[in-house]
Amino acid sequence: MATVTKRELVIKISNETGLTQQQVFDVIQKTLDSITDALAQGDAVVMRNFGAFQVKETKAKIGRNPKDPSKDVPIPARAIVKFKPGKEMKEQVAATLPLIREREGS
């Protein structure tokens, strides 16, 4: 499976819309910055049919050092970002299963 970079998105959207790559980059970057700012304030970000980003807390726990299993390592609680895909995204991604299986089988 290929990885799509921000640069590739900018080029694709620029070609499809006729906007300059700099204009597209500015809009994409401002969108990502706005999402990050909202999450950093503890807000959820919901984009209908795309998905929702939420900040969740992981509980503190005790881990083990793989090199010395006898030692306990405290892992503090922290805030993480969870993404829940929207209905349309779920449906489109689910339709790619045969493609994924084909690539893995090759």
C-alpha positions in Angstrom: 0.0 0.0 0.0 1.3 3.4 -0.9 1.6 6.3 1.5 0.0 9.6 0.4 2.0 12.7 1.6 0.7 16.2 2.2 2.7 17.3 -0.8 1.0 14.7 -3.0 -2.4 15.9 -1.7 -1.5 19.5 -2.5 -0.5 18.6 -6.1 -3.6 16.5 -6.7 -6.0 19.1 -5.3 -4.2 21.9 -7.2 -4.5 20.0 -10.5 -8.2 19.3 -9.8 -9.2 22.8 -8.7 -7.0 25.1 -10.7 -5.8 26.8 -7.5 -2.1 27.3 -7.1 -0.1 24.7 -5.1 0.7 27.5 -2.5 -3.0 28.3 -2.1 -3.9 24.6 -1.6 -1.0 24.1 0.8 -2.1 27.1 2.9 -5.7 25.8 3.1 -4.6 22.3 4.1 -2.0 23.6 6.6 -4.6 26.0 8.2 -7.1 23.1 8.4 -4.6 20.8 10.1 -3.5 23.7 12.5 -7.2 24.4 13.4 -7.8 20.7 14.1 -4.7 20.5 16.2 -5.6 23.7 18.2 -9.1 22.4 18.9 -7.8 19.0 20.1 -5.1 20.7 22.2 -7.9 22.6 24.0 -9.7 19.3 24.7 -12.4 19.9 22.1 -13.7 17.2 19.7 -13.5 17.8 16.0 -16.4 16.3 13.9 -16.5 16.4 10.1 -19.7 14.8 8.9 -19.2 11.8 6.6 -15.4 11.9 7.3 -15.0 11.2 11.0 -14.4 12.6 14.4 -11.2 13.3 16.4 -11.4 13.2 20.2 -8.9 13.5 23.0 -9.0 10.6 25.3 -7.0 9.9 28.5 -5.1 6.7 28.9 -4.8 5.5 32.5 -1.6 5.2 34.3 -0.2 1.7 34.4 2.7 -0.4 35.3 4.9 -1.7 32.5 7.8 -4.1 32.3 11.3 -3.5 31.1 11.9 -6.2 28.4 15.6 -6.3 29.2 15.0 -6.7 32.9 11.4 -8.1 33.5 11.9 -8.0 37.2 11.7 -4.2 37.2 8.4 -2.4 37.1 8.3 0.7 35.0 5.5 3.2 35.8 3.8 4.6 32.7 1.9 7.8 33.5 -1.6 8.7 32.3 -1.6 10.8 29.1 -3.8 12.4 26.6 -4.1 10.7 23.1 -6.0 11.5 20.0 -8.6 8.9 18.8 -10.2 9.0 15.4 -13.5 7.4 14.6 -14.3 7.2 10.9 -17.6 8.4 9.6 -20.1 6.3 7.8 -19.1 7.2 4.2 -15.4 6.6 5.0 -16.1 3.3 6.6 -18.0 2.1 3.6 -15.4 3.3 1.1 -12.6 1.7 3.1 -14.5 -1.5 3.6 -14.8 -1.8 -0.2 -11.0 -1.9 -0.5 -10.6 -5.2 1.3 -10.3 -7.3 -1.9 -7.6 -4.9 -3.1 -5.7 -5.2 0.2 -5.9 -9.0 0.1 -4.7 -9.0 -3.6 -1.7 -6.8 -2.7 -0.8 -9.0 0.3 -1.1 -12.2 -1.7 1.2 -10.9 -4.4 
